Amino acid sequence: MREIRAEVSKPYSICIGSGILDCLASNVKPILTSERLAIVTDDIVEGLYLKRVKEALEKEGLSTVAFVFPNGEQSKNIETLSDILEFLAKNHIRRNDTLIALGGGVVGDITGLAAALYMRGIQVIQIPTTLLSAVDSSVGGKTAVDLKNGKNLAGAFWQPGLVFCDVAIIKDLPEDIFAEGMAEAIKCNVIRKLPIISRIEEGTLKENLEEVIACCIDLKREIVEQDEFDEKGIRNILNAGHTIAHAVEKLSGYTVSHGKAVGTGLVIEAGLAKACGLMKDDRAVETIRKAVQRFGLMVDIPWDAETLTNAMRSDKKNRSSAIVFELPTEIGHCQEISLEYAEVVEKLRGCL
């Protein structure tokens, strides 16, 4: 089992290994301040792993209760958050108890926010069950729910007490769910020179999955340590592909998944970088496109440049009237650029 240590305001370990879920209790116990845990998961993960996790914890004398909500981005809202908080209160969860987020990005985000809010903050453990949550959302302490006017607009910074990633779970995912996470993995390679796109090209990704996950997590750990609370602009680099992606999600009414939106965003933003004169190498744009298409992560954009650009106006990174992008100058390096509305529309017309 690999252990990556995140040295942030509340330091924690990220454990990565294959078949480690049954060893959960021995890794959790050292950080607990009580024997009570509340598990939050969705109705898909419930049938796959909830019983296994409960048994692994309870056989070591720990007490658990579980809250289950409907799978999907449509549940990532204030209503579900309120239901979780009421569940914790009804079950007399105390400030020294611990929450466990068992699931993908939606579960991790909303459980993390519930942990930040309940009794002004209780410990949360992240157990990602998707590749997307393993390489991205489970690490770094960003928690949020969506509002009607945009994604992740209500949230808090709340670092986990532990991240526990069983690679065997990730490897066994259905191909479409696995592909969703590859958008974030490819993003990591777009912003830093990592052996991910090369693994895709070689056809050796699954054989090296633990290495790929560890590379992505270590990159995020490094960036978060430099800018934990998003105050210096350093952490913005992790939003490569996401300005377009969040607009696509919003316009689709969140029927386009986050992974497909990010994959599409990476390709369009690479084209935008070329249109802005930042990306000089045509092969780099095509390399990103092929990596994304290999996992079926491109979607047809039914909206024109004006509609897409208008949907970007609520993006959290924006400053004043400018829309902020993290655009690749080459594979392995991105540059932040701010463009006015009219310029984005003009450049996007040639990319869509």
C-alpha positions as CSV (number, residue, x, y, z in Angstrom):
1,M,0.0,0.0,0.0
2,R,1.3,3.4,-1.0
3,E,0.8,6.4,1.4
4,I,1.0,10.0,0.3
5,R,1.0,12.6,3.0
6,A,-0.8,15.9,2.5
7,E,0.9,18.5,4.6
8,V,-1.9,21.1,4.8
9,S,-3.6,22.9,7.7
10,K,-4.9,19.5,8.9
11,P,-2.4,17.0,7.6
12,Y,-3.7,13.7,6.5
13,S,-2.7,10.5,4.6
14,I,-3.9,9.2,1.3
15,C,-3.7,5.4,1.2
16,I,-3.6,3.8,-2.3
17,G,-3.5,0.0,-2.9
18,S,-5.3,-2.9,-4.4
19,G,-7.7,-4.9,-2.2
20,I,-7.2,-2.8,0.8
21,L,-10.9,-2.1,1.6
22,D,-11.1,-5.0,4.1
23,C,-8.2,-3.4,6.0
24,L,-10.1,-0.2,6.4
25,A,-10.7,-0.4,10.2
26,S,-7.0,-0.7,11.1
27,N,-6.2,2.4,9.1
28,V,-9.2,4.4,10.4
29,K,-8.9,3.6,14.1
30,P,-5.7,5.7,14.7
31,I,-7.5,8.9,13.6
32,L,-10.8,8.3,15.4
33,T,-11.8,10.2,18.5
34,S,-14.9,8.0,19.1
35,E,-16.2,4.6,18.0
36,R,-19.2,6.0,16.1
37,L,-19.2,6.6,12.3
38,A,-21.9,7.8,9.9
39,I,-21.6,6.5,6.4
40,V,-23.1,8.6,3.5
41,T,-23.4,6.9,0.1
42,D,-25.8,6.7,-2.9
43,D,-28.2,4.0,-3.9
44,I,-25.9,2.4,-6.4
45,V,-22.8,2.2,-4.2
46,E,-25.1,1.0,-1.4
47,G,-25.6,-2.3,-3.2
48,L,-22.0,-2.8,-4.0
49,Y,-19.9,-1.8,-1.0
50,L,-22.0,-0.5,2.0
51,K,-22.4,-3.9,3.6
52,R,-18.7,-4.7,3.1
53,V,-17.6,-1.4,4.7
54,K,-20.0,-1.7,7.6
55,E,-18.8,-5.2,8.3
56,A,-15.1,-4.2,8.1
57,L,-15.7,-1.5,10.7
58,E,-18.1,-3.3,13.0
59,K,-16.0,-6.4,13.3
60,E,-13.4,-4.1,15.0
61,G,-15.9,-2.8,17.5
62,L,-17.0,0.4,15.6
63,S,-20.6,1.5,15.4
64,T,-22.1,2.7,12.1
65,V,-25.2,4.2,10.7
66,A,-25.8,4.9,7.1
67,F,-27.6,7.5,5.0
68,V,-28.4,6.7,1.3
69,F,-29.5,9.2,-1.3
70,P,-30.3,8.8,-5.1
71,N,-27.3,8.5,-7.3
72,G,-26.4,11.4,-9.7
73,E,-25.6,15.1,-10.0
74,Q,-29.3,16.0,-9.5
75,S,-28.9,15.0,-5.8
76,K,-26.0,17.4,-5.2
77,N,-28.2,20.2,-3.9
78,I,-29.2,22.0,-0.7
79,E,-32.2,19.7,-0.2
80,T,-30.0,16.6,0.0
81,L,-27.5,18.4,2.1
82,S,-30.3,19.3,4.6
83,D,-31.5,15.7,4.7
84,I,-28.0,14.5,5.6
85,L,-27.6,17.1,8.4
86,E,-31.1,16.2,9.8
87,F,-30.1,12.5,9.6
88,L,-26.9,13.2,11.6
89,A,-28.9,15.1,14.3
90,K,-31.6,12.5,14.5
91,N,-29.0,9.8,15.0
92,H,-27.3,11.9,17.7
93,I,-24.0,12.1,15.9
94,R,-21.6,14.1,18.0
95,R,-18.8,16.5,17.2
96,N,-16.1,13.8,18.0
97,D,-17.8,11.3,15.7
98,T,-16.7,10.8,12.1
99,L,-18.4,10.9,8.7
100,I,-17.5,8.5,5.9
101,A,-18.1,9.5,2.2
102,L,-18.4,6.2,0.4
103,G,-18.9,6.8,-3.3
104,G,-18.0,9.0,-6.3
105,G,-17.6,12.8,-6.6
106,V,-21.1,13.7,-5.7
107,V,-21.1,11.7,-2.5
108,G,-17.6,13.0,-1.6
109,D,-18.5,16.7,-2.2
110,I,-21.8,16.7,-0.4
111,T,-20.6,14.6,2.5
112,G,-17.5,16.8,2.9
113,L,-19.7,19.9,3.0
114,A,-22.0,18.3,5.6
115,A,-19.0,17.5,7.7
116,A,-17.8,21.1,7.5
117,L,-21.3,22.4,8.6
118,Y,-22.5,19.9,11.1
119,M,-21.7,21.2,14.7
120,R,-19.3,23.6,13.0
121,G,-17.1,20.8,11.7
122,I,-16.6,17.1,12.3
123,Q,-14.1,14.7,10.8
124,V,-14.7,13.1,7.4
125,I,-13.0,10.1,5.7
126,Q,-13.2,9.9,1.9
127,I,-13.5,6.4,0.3
128,P,-13.6,7.1,-3.4
129,T,-15.3,4.3,-5.5
130,T,-14.9,5.9,-8.9
131,L,-11.7,6.8,-10.8
132,L,-13.0,10.4,-11.0
133,S,-13.3,10.8,-7.3
134,A,-10.0,8.9,-6.7
135,V,-7.8,11.1,-8.8
136,D,-9.6,14.4,-8.1
137,S,-12.5,15.2,-5.8
138,S,-11.6,13.1,-2.8
139,V,-8.3,15.0,-2.3
140,G,-7.8,18.7,-1.6
141,G,-10.7,19.6,0.8
142,K,-13.0,21.4,-1.7
143,T,-16.6,20.5,-0.8
144,A,-19.8,21.9,-2.4
145,V,-23.3,21.6,-3.7
146,D,-24.8,23.0,-6.9
147,L,-27.2,26.0,-7.0
148,K,-29.8,26.5,-9.7
149,N,-27.5,29.2,-11.3
150,G,-24.3,27.2,-11.3
151,K,-22.2,24.2,-10.3
152,N,-20.4,24.1,-6.9
153,L,-21.5,27.7,-6.0
154,A,-22.1,26.8,-2.3
155,G,-19.3,25.1,-0.5
156,A,-16.5,25.2,2.0
157,F,-12.9,24.1,2.4
158,W,-12.8,21.1,4.7
159,Q,-9.9,18.7,4.5
160,P,-10.5,15.0,5.1
161,G,-9.0,13.1,8.0
162,L,-8.0,10.3,5.6
163,V,-8.5,9.3,2.0
164,F,-8.6,5.5,1.4
165,C,-8.5,4.4,-2.2
166,D,-8.8,0.7,-3.1
167,V,-7.5,0.4,-6.7
168,A,-9.3,-3.0,-7.1
169,I,-12.6,-1.2,-6.9
170,I,-11.6,1.3,-9.5
171,K,-10.3,-1.4,-11.9
172,D,-13.6,-3.3,-11.7
173,L,-15.7,-0.3,-12.6
174,P,-17.9,-0.6,-15.7
175,E,-16.1,0.9,-18.7
176,D,-18.4,3.9,-19.0
177,I,-17.8,4.9,-15.4
178,F,-14.1,4.2,-15.6
179,A,-14.0,6.4,-18.7
180,E,-15.5,9.3,-16.7
181,G,-12.5,9.4,-14.4
182,M,-10.1,9.4,-17.3
183,A,-11.1,12.9,-18.1
184,E,-9.6,14.1,-14.9
185,A,-6.5,11.9,-15.3
186,I,-5.9,13.2,-18.8
187,K,-6.3,16.7,-17.4
188,C,-3.5,16.0,-15.0
189,N,-1.2,15.1,-17.9
190,V,-2.3,18.3,-19.8
191,I,-1.1,20.5,-16.9
192,R,2.0,18.4,-15.9
193,K,4.3,16.0,-17.7
194,L,3.1,12.6,-16.4
195,P,3.0,9.1,-17.9
196,I,-0.7,9.0,-18.5
197,I,-1.3,9.8,-22.1
198,S,1.7,7.7,-23.0
199,R,0.1,4.8,-21.1
200,I,-3.1,5.3,-23.1
201,E,-1.2,5.3,-26.4
202,E,0.7,2.1,-25.3
203,G,-2.5,0.4,-24.2
204,T,-1.0,-0.3,-20.8
205,L,-3.2,1.9,-18.6
206,K,-5.0,-0.7,-16.6
207,E,-1.8,-2.6,-15.9
208,N,-0.4,0.6,-14.4
209,L,-3.5,1.9,-12.8
210,E,-2.1,2.3,-9.3
211,E,0.8,4.3,-10.7
212,V,-1.6,6.5,-12.7
213,I,-3.9,7.2,-9.7
214,A,-0.8,7.9,-7.5
215,C,0.6,10.4,-10.1
216,C,-2.7,12.3,-10.2
217,I,-3.1,12.4,-6.5
218,D,0.5,13.4,-5.9
219,L,0.1,16.3,-8.4
220,K,-3.0,17.5,-6.7
221,R,-1.4,17.2,-3.3
222,E,1.5,19.3,-4.4
223,I,-0.7,22.0,-5.8
224,V,-3.1,22.1,-2.8
225,E,-0.2,22.3,-0.4
226,Q,0.9,25.5,-2.1
227,D,-2.6,27.1,-2.3
228,E,-4.9,25.2,0.1
229,F,-7.6,27.9,0.2
230,D,-7.5,29.0,-3.4
231,E,-6.1,32.4,-2.4
232,K,-3.0,32.6,-4.5
233,G,-4.3,31.5,-7.9
234,I,-2.0,28.5,-8.0
235,R,-4.8,26.0,-7.5
236,N,-6.7,27.4,-10.6
237,I,-4.4,25.2,-12.7
238,L,-6.5,22.2,-11.7
239,N,-9.5,23.8,-13.6
240,A,-8.0,23.1,-17.0
241,G,-10.8,22.1,-19.3
242,H,-13.4,23.1,-16.6
243,T,-14.5,26.5,-17.8
244,I,-16.0,25.0,-20.9
245,A,-17.0,21.8,-18.9
246,H,-19.1,23.6,-16.3
247,A,-20.9,25.6,-19.1
248,V,-21.7,22.3,-20.9
249,E,-23.0,20.7,-17.7
250,K,-25.2,23.8,-16.9
251,L,-26.6,24.1,-20.4
252,S,-27.4,20.4,-20.6
253,G,-29.3,20.6,-17.3
254,Y,-26.6,18.3,-15.9
255,T,-27.6,15.5,-18.3
256,V,-24.0,15.6,-19.6
257,S,-21.8,13.9,-17.0
258,H,-18.9,15.7,-15.5
259,G,-16.4,13.3,-17.1
260,K,-17.7,13.9,-20.6
261,A,-18.0,17.6,-20.0
262,V,-14.4,17.8,-18.9
263,G,-13.2,15.6,-21.8
264,T,-15.0,17.9,-24.2
265,G,-13.7,21.0,-22.3
266,L,-10.1,19.8,-22.6
267,V,-10.4,19.4,-26.4
268,I,-12.2,22.7,-27.0
269,E,-9.9,24.6,-24.7
270,A,-6.9,23.1,-26.5
271,G,-8.4,24.5,-29.7
272,L,-9.0,27.8,-28.0
273,A,-5.4,27.9,-26.9
274,K,-4.4,27.4,-30.5
275,A,-6.8,30.1,-31.7
276,C,-5.2,32.5,-29.1
277,G,-1.7,31.7,-30.4
278,L,-0.7,29.9,-27.1
279,M,-0.5,26.4,-28.5
280,K,1.9,26.2,-31.4
281,D,2.0,22.5,-31.9
282,D,-0.9,21.1,-33.9
283,R,0.1,17.6,-32.9
284,A,-0.5,18.4,-29.2
285,V,-4.1,19.4,-29.9
286,E,-4.7,16.2,-31.8
287,T,-3.0,14.1,-29.1
288,I,-5.4,15.5,-26.5
289,R,-8.3,14.9,-28.8
290,K,-7.3,11.2,-29.4
291,A,-6.8,10.5,-25.7
292,V,-10.2,11.9,-24.9
293,Q,-11.9,10.1,-27.8
294,R,-10.3,6.8,-26.8
295,F,-12.6,6.9,-23.8
296,G,-15.7,8.2,-25.5
297,L,-15.5,11.5,-23.6
298,M,-16.4,13.9,-26.5
299,V,-19.9,15.1,-26.8
300,D,-21.5,17.1,-29.7
301,I,-22.1,20.7,-28.7
302,P,-25.6,21.8,-29.8
303,W,-25.1,25.4,-28.6
304,D,-23.6,28.2,-30.5
305,A,-20.5,30.2,-29.3
306,E,-22.7,33.0,-27.8
307,T,-24.8,30.6,-25.7
308,L,-21.8,28.6,-24.5
309,T,-19.9,31.8,-23.6
310,N,-22.9,33.3,-21.7
311,A,-23.1,30.1,-19.6
312,M,-19.5,30.7,-18.5
313,R,-20.2,34.0,-16.9
314,S,-21.1,32.5,-13.5
315,D,-17.8,30.5,-13.3
316,K,-16.1,31.0,-9.9
317,K,-12.7,31.8,-11.4
318,N,-14.0,34.9,-13.3
319,R,-12.8,38.3,-12.4
320,S,-14.9,41.3,-13.3
321,S,-16.3,40.9,-16.8
322,A,-13.4,38.6,-18.0
323,I,-13.8,34.9,-18.4
324,V,-10.8,33.0,-17.0
325,F,-9.3,29.9,-18.6
326,E,-6.4,27.6,-17.9
327,L,-5.2,26.9,-21.4
328,P,-2.4,24.5,-22.5
329,T,0.7,25.9,-24.2
330,E,1.9,22.4,-24.6
331,I,1.1,19.0,-23.1
332,G,2.4,19.3,-19.6
333,H,2.0,23.1,-19.1
334,C,-0.9,25.5,-18.9
335,Q,-1.2,29.2,-18.7
336,E,-4.0,31.3,-17.1
337,I,-5.6,33.7,-19.5
338,S,-8.5,36.1,-19.1
339,L,-10.7,36.9,-22.1
340,E,-13.5,39.4,-22.5
341,Y,-16.9,38.0,-23.6
342,A,-16.7,39.2,-27.2
343,E,-13.2,37.7,-27.7
344,V,-14.3,34.3,-26.3
345,V,-17.2,34.2,-28.7
346,E,-15.0,35.1,-31.6
347,K,-12.4,32.5,-30.8
348,L,-14.9,29.8,-30.0
349,R,-16.6,30.1,-33.4
350,G,-13.6,28.5,-35.0
351,C,-13.4,25.7,-32.3
352,L,-16.9,24.4,-32.3
